[in-house]
Structures are given as structure tokens and as C-alpha cells.
Amino acid sequence: TAGIIITKSFPSFDKPGTFEVDILEFFCAPELGVVTEILTGVKHFYAEKGIDFIQMNAWISLHDDRHLVMERVGFSVGMPLTFMCSKVFIPGTEHVYDFRNWYISMGDSDVY
């Protein structure tokens, strides 16, 4: 299995005394077996460190080929939802503003 995943664990804001894991970056083939194996590896990695997390979070665009695979392994769209909007001011640059052409992850966030 080939892929790259970068994660961060943190104390849950919703359930004190528990942890969550954010997927900051995730690159792999959009195949069920590949995604499952990588996510299982993440669970084992944190278990070895004594971190039994209650939730894993990711930003995956609806247009990303892995979105349906992530849903198949149990991820669901949830709060908080973040929306991006754009307006074209220069004719001929519409493709730049088409969200389907973008890849945005938690690694792009200013929170980290």
C-alpha cells in the first residue's frame, strides 16, 4: 500500500478526557483497500502511544475521488461546515475559481 498521511492528535473539545485525530494531509489511491489499510495503520500508531481516540476528522472535497471511499469506511459530512466562494473579475480565468480544480486540506489551515 502506498500513500502519505499526516495526522495530529488533540484533546477533544466535545468530550473532555478523550482525544480526536485530524488528518492534515492524505494522499493515496481512491481504493477501499488502500484507504482502509492506511487508516488502520493510523489507529495502530496512536494505540502504540497509548492514545485511544474517539473520532478522526478530515477535509475531503465532494469532488475528490476519495470522498465516496471515505464515506464507505464510516466518515460522514458533519459540522462545522466551511464554504468557500469566489467571484471572477478577469474574464478567461474562470477555471481558477472552480472549486473542483482545488485540493484543500487541514494542512492549508491557519489553525495549525
C-alpha contacts under 8 A as a table, 3 or more apart, distances in Angstrom:
res1	aa1	res2	aa2	distance
1	T	34	V	5.90
1	T	37	E	7.45
1	T	38	I	7.75
2	A	28	C	6.50
2	A	29	A	7.91
2	A	34	V	7.55
3	G	26	F	7.44
3	G	27	F	5.43
3	G	28	C	4.36
3	G	29	A	7.39
3	G	38	I	7.44
4	I	25	E	7.47
4	I	26	F	5.65
4	I	27	F	5.08
4	I	28	C	6.53
5	I	23	I	7.06
5	I	24	L	7.55
5	I	25	E	5.50
5	I	26	F	4.39
5	I	27	F	6.40
5	I	38	I	7.74
6	I	23	I	6.04
6	I	24	L	5.45
6	I	25	E	5.08
6	I	26	F	6.52
7	T	21	V	6.50
7	T	22	D	5.50
7	T	23	I	4.52
7	T	24	L	5.36
7	T	25	E	7.13
8	K	21	V	5.52
8	K	22	D	5.28
8	K	23	I	6.72
8	K	24	L	7.12
9	S	19	F	6.59
9	S	20	E	5.68
9	S	21	V	4.34
9	S	22	D	6.39
9	S	53	F	7.97
10	F	19	F	5.50
10	F	20	E	5.65
10	F	21	V	6.45
11	P	16	P	7.06
11	P	17	G	6.91
11	P	18	T	5.82
11	P	19	F	4.38
11	P	20	E	6.31
12	S	15	K	5.46
12	S	16	P	6.00
12	S	17	G	7.31
12	S	18	T	5.56
12	S	19	F	4.85
12	S	20	E	5.51
13	F	16	P	6.51
15	K	18	T	5.91
18	T	52	D	7.74
18	T	53	F	6.48
18	T	54	I	6.74
19	F	51	I	7.16
19	F	52	D	6.89
19	F	53	F	4.54
19	F	54	I	6.05
19	F	55	Q	7.39
20	E	53	F	4.99
20	E	54	I	5.70
20	E	55	Q	4.84
20	E	56	M	5.76
20	E	57	N	7.58
21	V	53	F	6.70
21	V	55	Q	6.31
21	V	56	M	4.66
21	V	57	N	6.19
22	D	56	M	5.73
22	D	57	N	4.70
22	D	58	A	5.99
22	D	106	M	7.84
23	I	26	F	6.76
23	I	56	M	7.20
23	I	57	N	5.99
23	I	58	A	5.02
23	I	59	W	7.68
23	I	106	M	6.99
24	L	58	A	7.05
24	L	105	S	6.13
24	L	106	M	4.52
24	L	107	G	4.71
25	E	105	S	6.08
25	E	106	M	6.75
25	E	107	G	5.97
28	C	34	V	7.25
28	C	35	V	7.21
29	A	34	V	6.71
29	A	35	V	7.59
29	A	66	R	7.60
30	P	34	V	7.45
30	P	35	V	7.11
30	P	65	D	5.75
30	P	66	R	4.57
30	P	69	V	6.59
31	E	34	V	5.38
31	E	35	V	6.21
31	E	66	R	7.43
31	E	69	V	6.72
32	L	35	V	5.33
32	L	36	T	5.96
32	L	69	V	5.71
32	L	72	R	7.76
32	L	73	V	7.76
33	G	36	T	5.18
33	G	37	E	6.06
34	V	37	E	5.26
34	V	38	I	6.26
35	V	38	I	5.27
35	V	39	L	6.14
35	V	69	V	7.45
35	V	70	M	7.57
36	T	39	L	5.26
36	T	40	T	6.00
36	T	73	V	6.99
37	E	40	T	5.10
37	E	41	G	6.18
38	I	41	G	5.00
38	I	42	V	6.43
39	L	42	V	5.00
39	L	43	K	6.39
40	T	43	K	5.08
40	T	44	H	6.31
41	G	44	H	5.10
41	G	45	F	6.06
42	V	45	F	5.01
42	V	46	Y	6.37
43	K	46	Y	5.46
43	K	47	A	6.10
44	H	47	A	4.94
44	H	48	E	6.12
45	F	48	E	5.39
45	F	49	K	6.76
46	Y	49	K	5.04
46	Y	50	G	6.36
46	Y	51	I	5.10
46	Y	52	D	6.77
46	Y	53	F	7.89
47	A	50	G	4.96
47	A	51	I	5.29
47	A	52	D	5.82
48	E	51	I	7.50
53	F	56	M	7.60
58	A	105	S	7.63
58	A	106	M	7.17
59	W	104	I	7.37
59	W	105	S	5.46
59	W	106	M	6.25
60	I	64	D	6.49
60	I	66	R	7.61
60	I	67	H	6.02
60	I	104	I	7.73
60	I	105	S	7.09
61	S	64	D	5.15
61	S	67	H	6.69
61	S	103	Y	7.49
61	S	104	I	7.62
62	L	67	H	5.89
63	H	67	H	7.24
63	H	100	R	5.78
64	D	67	H	5.47
64	D	103	Y	7.97
65	D	68	L	6.95
65	D	69	V	7.76
66	R	69	V	5.06
66	R	70	M	6.07
67	H	70	M	5.14
67	H	71	E	6.37
68	L	71	E	5.02
68	L	72	R	6.23
69	V	72	R	4.98
69	V	73	V	6.50
70	M	73	V	5.27
70	M	74	G	6.54
70	M	75	F	5.44
70	M	76	S	7.89
71	E	74	G	5.13
71	E	75	F	4.63
71	E	76	S	5.76
72	R	75	F	7.23
78	G	81	L	6.61
86	S	97	Y	6.17
87	K	97	Y	7.38
88	V	91	P	6.96
88	V	93	T	7.01
88	V	94	E	6.13
88	V	97	Y	7.02
90	I	93	T	6.04
91	P	94	E	6.92
92	G	95	H	7.81
93	T	96	V	5.64
93	T	97	Y	7.28
94	E	97	Y	5.39
94	E	98	D	6.60
95	H	98	D	5.17
95	H	101	N	7.41
96	V	101	N	7.22
97	Y	101	N	7.95
98	D	101	N	5.73
98	D	102	W	7.39
99	F	102	W	5.21
104	I	107	G	7.90
104	I	108	D	6.40
105	S	108	D	5.51
105	S	109	S	7.29
106	M	109	S	5.16
107	G	112	Y	7.41
109	S	112	Y	6.46
